Amino acid sequence: MSAFNPKIRISKDPDFKQVYATGLQGSHTPFDFRLAFHNESINWEETTPGERLIIDREFKVEVILSPFGAKQVMLWLKRHVEEYEKKYGKIKAQKPEEGGEPGYIT
């Protein structure tokens, strides 16, 4: 086996964890991309003279990627979202300013 065709050994770190997220917030610098994944719950706060909608957002994990890693994730997601939509139909997504649900990617 040559160095240009290496064997890939896969394992899970003892601290590996899987999380479910309903949204994310992110940012980037010249050096990295940061994606903070969260879950949301909707609650009502009693106020005078009525109730107010409260969206509780709990951040679960932040993933920090190199620019190369971010590009690889983007390409992987693009390919798999396209495959998903061919099989199951278009995913409807709107930004909040377009009338979408709170917590959409910001």
C-alpha positions, 0 to 999 in steps of 0.5 A: 500500500503506497503513502498516496492510498493510506488505510484509514483507521476509524475509532470513537474518542471516549468523550464522543457524544451525539446531539440533536439540534434544531438550529445553529448560530455561527461566525467565522474569522480568517482562521476558523468557522464556529458553529454553535448548535442549539435546541429551542423550546417555546414558553409563555411568560405571564406579564401584565396585561397578558402573556409574552412568548419566550423562546428558550435557546439552549446551546449544546455544542460548538464545532470549530472548523478550519476553512478547509474543513468548513468547505468539506462540510458544505460540500457534503451537506449540499450533496446529501440535501440534494439527495434527500430532496430528490427522494423526499421532496423539497425542504421548506426553510425560511429565514425569520425576516421572511416569516419563518420560525424563530431560531432559523440559522443566523 
